[in-house]
Structures are given as C-alpha cells and as structure tokens.
Amino acid sequence: MPTPADLPEVQGEHSYYKSDLTIEQLEGIITNLQKKVKVIQQRERRNTARLKAMENLVDQLKKENVLSEEKLKIMAKPCSQINAQVVNPSSTVTVVCEDNGTIIYAVQQSSNEGGDTL
C-alpha cells in the first residue's frame, strides 16, 4: 500500500490513478487494455502453435535421418544468437512458417568438410 509520500510517484506511473478521470474514461482505458491483452494472447497462441509445428518438424527430420544432432545445433544456432552472423551455406536448413500453419523446409544438398552430404 503506497504511503502518502509515495502517491505522487504512483500517480505519475499509472495514468488510471488520476482522481480527475471520469467513469467513462476509466472504462475506455479498461477496454483498451483488454484489447491489448486479447492481441497478446492471440499472438502467444499463434507462436505456441508455430513452436509445436517446428518441434514436430525437427522430430520428423530426425526420424528421416535428414537432421542429426550436429545439424540440429547448426539450425538452432541462429535462433539463439543475438547478433547476426554469417551462416555456413553448406550447412543451411531453411524453414519457413506461414500464418496458415504451412511449414516449408529445404535442406541444401552440398558436401561439407567431412564429405557428408546434408
């Protein structure tokens, strides 16, 4: 519970803590915040579905022996890096997730240093 000395700070941080706002204005703020929450929840559901589809794709590629643990690390590397780096084209796996749930993947067919074909 904020003390009277903290009230100016709280009032500055939260626009809804203004005593001069009407009920209608507060309801408008609530409605806008509810819309933002709904959009974030939709985005989270969409991203969860994409993640699940990607996990299923990786499992499928492993079963088909198209994707080894080493190649999986190469594929995961760009996803976990903050700074962009050049990816070795001989070890590139292209994965495209569409909004409609379609997943397209392509494995570049070239030899790497060990002579293995991807």
Secondary structure, 3 states (H helix, E strand, C coil): CCCCCCHHHHHHHCCCCCCCCCHHHHHHHHHHHHHHHHHHHHHHHHHHHHHHHHHHHHHHHHHCCCCCHHHHHHHHHHHHCCCCCCCCHHHCEEEEECCCCCEEEEECCCECCCCCEC
